[in-house]
Amino acid sequence: MANQIGAFFEAMPDREQAIKDVAGHILRSWDPRMRRDLMQYVGDHGDGDLKAVVRDALPSISDATGPV
């Protein structure tokens, strides 16, 4: 699901804004359990399966989600 969000925003011409928008969308629309699951997935499997724009948004998502 994170990659679907990333696919939508990666078409934006301003990459920094796209990264902020990915993080903002996930923080606004996903409940805390979903965000923790995403961060747990990355911790267990790495971020290689994620689109670059999603990988670049992870620090903002992690900061707001707290420790896994």
N, CA and C atoms as an extended XYZ file, in Angstrom:
204
Properties=species:S:1:pos:R:3:atomname:S:1:resname:S:1:resid:I:1 pbc="F F F"
N         0.825       -1.193        0.000 N   MET     1
C         0.000        0.000        0.000 CA  MET     1
C         0.872        1.261        0.000 C   MET     1
N         1.984        1.231        0.713 N   ALA     2
C         2.874        2.394        0.733 CA  ALA     2
C         3.401        2.685       -0.667 C   ALA     2
N         3.684        1.626       -1.435 N   ASN     3
C         4.165        1.839       -2.792 CA  ASN     3
C         3.089        2.435       -3.695 C   ASN     3
N         1.840        2.118       -3.457 N   GLN     4
C         0.758        2.731       -4.237 CA  GLN     4
C         0.691        4.234       -3.957 C   GLN     4
N         0.849        4.595       -2.712 N   ILE     5
C         0.886        6.014       -2.347 CA  ILE     5
C         2.102        6.668       -3.003 C   ILE     5
N         3.232        5.991       -2.921 N   GLY     6
C         4.445        6.506       -3.538 CA  GLY     6
C         4.297        6.689       -5.038 C   GLY     6
N         3.634        5.756       -5.709 N   ALA     7
C         3.441        5.850       -7.160 CA  ALA     7
C         2.644        7.103       -7.514 C   ALA     7
N         1.676        7.429       -6.705 N   PHE     8
C         0.876        8.625       -6.960 CA  PHE     8
C         1.736        9.883       -6.829 C   PHE     8
N         2.483        9.971       -5.756 N   PHE     9
C         3.228       11.198       -5.480 CA  PHE     9
C         4.546       11.314       -6.243 C   PHE     9
N         5.123       10.198       -6.716 N   GLU    10
C         6.412       10.284       -7.391 CA  GLU    10
C         6.316       11.011       -8.736 C   GLU    10
N         5.132       11.183       -9.255 N   ALA    11
C         4.962       11.915      -10.516 CA  ALA    11
C         5.066       13.431      -10.328 C   ALA    11
N         5.082       13.871       -9.087 N   MET    12
C         5.163       15.306       -8.827 CA  MET    12
C         6.529       15.838       -9.265 C   MET    12
N         6.569       17.022       -9.851 N   PRO    13
C         7.847       17.569      -10.307 CA  PRO    13
C         8.787       17.979       -9.162 C   PRO    13
N         8.250       18.322       -8.014 N   ASP    14
C         9.063       18.739       -6.863 CA  ASP    14
C         9.256       17.526       -5.942 C   ASP    14
N        10.428       16.908       -6.024 N   ARG    15
C        10.686       15.677       -5.280 CA  ARG    15
C        10.585       15.878       -3.767 C   ARG    15
N        11.118       16.963       -3.266 N   GLU    16
C        11.042       17.210       -1.821 CA  GLU    16
C         9.591       17.311       -1.361 C   GLU    16
N         8.754       17.947       -2.149 N   GLN    17
C         7.337       18.050       -1.801 CA  GLN    17
C         6.679       16.679       -1.869 C   GLN    17
N         7.070       15.878       -2.853 N   ALA    18
C         6.521       14.524       -2.975 CA  ALA    18
C         6.835       13.700       -1.729 C   ALA    18
N         8.059       13.804       -1.242 N   ILE    19
C         8.466       13.078       -0.038 CA  ILE    19
C         7.632       13.540        1.161 C   ILE    19
N         7.477       14.841        1.302 N   LYS    20
C         6.655       15.380        2.396 CA  LYS    20
C         5.211       14.918        2.279 C   LYS    20
N         4.701       14.873        1.042 N   ASP    21
C         3.305       14.470        0.838 CA  ASP    21
C         3.087       12.988        1.114 C   ASP    21
N         4.061       12.145        0.761 N   VAL    22
C         3.957       10.719        1.099 CA  VAL    22
C         3.889       10.561        2.613 C   VAL    22
N         4.830       11.185        3.310 N   ALA    23
C         4.842       11.087        4.778 CA  ALA    23
C         3.555       11.650        5.364 C   ALA    23
N         3.130       12.802        4.876 N   GLY    24
C         1.910       13.424        5.389 CA  GLY    24
C         0.691       12.551        5.181 C   GLY    24
N         0.582       11.959        4.005 N   HIS    25
C        -0.567       11.093        3.728 CA  HIS    25
C        -0.582        9.892        4.670 C   HIS    25
N         0.579        9.257        4.829 N   ILE    26
C         0.631        8.086        5.709 CA  ILE    26
C         0.343        8.485        7.161 C   ILE    26
N         0.872        9.604        7.594 N   LEU    27
C         0.637       10.038        8.976 CA  LEU    27
C        -0.819       10.428        9.219 C   LEU    27
N        -1.459       11.001        8.227 N   ARG    28
C        -2.866       11.410        8.382 CA  ARG    28
C        -3.844       10.260        8.197 C   ARG    28
N        -3.545        9.368        7.264 N   SER    29
C        -4.538        8.387        6.831 CA  SER    29
C        -4.362        6.999        7.436 C   SER    29
N        -3.179        6.681        7.866 N   TRP    30
C        -2.949        5.355        8.435 CA  TRP    30
C        -3.041        5.437        9.950 C   TRP    30
N        -3.657        4.412       10.546 N   ASP    31
C        -3.696        4.408       12.000 CA  ASP    31
C        -2.310        4.003       12.531 C   ASP    31
N        -2.052        4.285       13.802 N   PRO    32
C        -0.714        4.019       14.353 CA  PRO    32
C        -0.248        2.570       14.171 C   PRO    32
N        -1.162        1.622       14.250 N   ARG    33
C        -0.789        0.215       14.078 CA  ARG    33
C        -0.246       -0.030       12.677 C   ARG    33
N        -0.866        0.566       11.667 N   MET    34
C        -0.397        0.397       10.291 CA  MET    34
C         0.990        1.017       10.112 C   MET    34
N         1.206        2.173       10.710 N   ARG    35
C         2.521        2.812       10.616 CA  ARG    35
C         3.587        1.973       11.314 C   ARG    35
N         3.245        1.443       12.485 N   ARG    36
C         4.196        0.573       13.188 CA  ARG    36
C         4.484       -0.682       12.369 C   ARG    36
N         3.452       -1.238       11.727 N   ASP    37
C         3.653       -2.421       10.883 CA  ASP    37
C         4.596       -2.122        9.722 C   ASP    37
N         4.453       -0.948        9.113 N   LEU    38
C         5.354       -0.554        8.033 CA  LEU    38
C         6.784       -0.478        8.543 C   LEU    38
N         6.981        0.181        9.670 N   MET    39
C         8.326        0.322       10.209 CA  MET    39
C         8.879       -1.039       10.647 C   MET    39
N         8.038       -1.902       11.174 N   GLN    40
C         8.474       -3.248       11.556 CA  GLN    40
C         8.888       -4.039       10.315 C   GLN    40
N         8.112       -3.906        9.230 N   TYR    41
C         8.447       -4.576        7.980 CA  TYR    41
C         9.829       -4.123        7.492 C   TYR    41
N        10.049       -2.823        7.510 N   VAL    42
C        11.344       -2.292        7.073 CA  VAL    42
C        12.457       -2.807        7.981 C   VAL    42
N        12.196       -2.852        9.283 N   GLY    43
C        13.198       -3.370       10.212 CA  GLY    43
C        13.515       -4.834        9.971 C   GLY    43
N        12.513       -5.608        9.601 N   ASP    44
C        12.701       -7.043        9.388 CA  ASP    44
C        13.255       -7.380        8.010 C   ASP    44
N        12.826       -6.616        6.989 N   HIS    45
C        13.123       -6.980        5.595 CA  HIS    45
C        13.944       -5.941        4.843 C   HIS    45
N        14.192       -4.802        5.441 N   GLY    46
C        14.865       -3.721        4.730 CA  GLY    46
C        13.870       -2.932        3.891 C   GLY    46
N        14.369       -1.891        3.242 N   ASP    47
C        13.471       -1.020        2.488 CA  ASP    47
C        13.612       -1.188        0.979 C   ASP    47
N        14.282       -2.251        0.543 N   GLY    48
C        14.528       -2.463       -0.876 CA  GLY    48
C        13.291       -2.660       -1.720 C   GLY    48
N        12.197       -3.096       -1.106 N   ASP    49
C        10.949       -3.310       -1.850 CA  ASP    49
C        10.145       -2.020       -2.014 C   ASP    49
N        10.560       -0.971       -1.343 N   LEU    50
C         9.799        0.276       -1.373 CA  LEU    50
C        10.296        1.206       -2.469 C   LEU    50
N         9.376        1.968       -3.029 N   LYS    51
C         9.747        3.001       -3.994 CA  LYS    51
C        10.645        4.018       -3.298 C   LYS    51
N        11.531        4.624       -4.072 N   ALA    52
C        12.501        5.565       -3.516 CA  ALA    52
C        11.822        6.698       -2.749 C   ALA    52
N        10.711        7.207       -3.261 N   VAL    53
C        10.023        8.324       -2.598 CA  VAL    53
C         9.478        7.886       -1.232 C   VAL    53
N         9.078        6.629       -1.121 N   VAL    54
C         8.605        6.105        0.169 CA  VAL    54
C         9.796        5.924        1.111 C   VAL    54
N        10.890        5.367        0.598 N   ARG    55
C        12.099        5.208        1.437 CA  ARG    55
C        12.552        6.547        1.993 C   ARG    55
N        12.500        7.568        1.152 N   ASP    56
C        12.954        8.883        1.602 CA  ASP    56
C        11.995        9.516        2.612 C   ASP    56
N        10.747        9.062        2.636 N   ALA    57
C         9.764        9.568        3.593 CA  ALA    57
C         9.826        8.838        4.936 C   ALA    57
N        10.501        7.693        4.971 N   LEU    58
C        10.513        6.882        6.197 CA  LEU    58
C        11.007        7.612        7.435 C   LEU    58
N        12.053        8.436        7.358 N   PRO    59
C        12.479        9.114        8.587 CA  PRO    59
C        11.378        9.980        9.208 C   PRO    59
N        10.609       10.666        8.388 N   SER    60
C         9.524       11.499        8.924 CA  SER    60
C         8.429       10.632        9.526 C   SER    60
N         8.149        9.521        8.895 N   ILE    61
C         7.118        8.612        9.409 CA  ILE    61
C         7.595        7.984       10.718 C   ILE    61
N         8.851        7.555       10.748 N   SER    62
C         9.428        6.937       11.934 CA  SER    62
C         9.457        7.906       13.106 C   SER    62
N         9.866        9.142       12.847 N   ASP    63
C         9.926       10.155       13.905 CA  ASP    63
C         8.563       10.355       14.550 C   ASP    63
N         7.516       10.353       13.743 N   ALA    64
C         6.166       10.583       14.262 CA  ALA    64
C         5.557        9.324       14.875 C   ALA    64
N         6.029        8.166       14.427 N   THR    65
C         5.461        6.897       14.900 CA  THR    65
C         6.065        6.470       16.217 C   THR    65
N         7.327        6.815       16.402 N   GLY    66
C         8.016        6.413       17.620 CA  GLY    66
C         8.700        5.082       17.432 C   GLY    66
N         9.337        4.606       18.470 N   PRO    67
C        10.093        3.352       18.353 CA  PRO    67
C         9.178        2.179       18.056 C   PRO    67
N         9.738        1.233       17.314 N   VAL    68
C         8.970        0.031       16.959 CA  VAL    68
C         9.062       -0.953       18.087 C   VAL    68
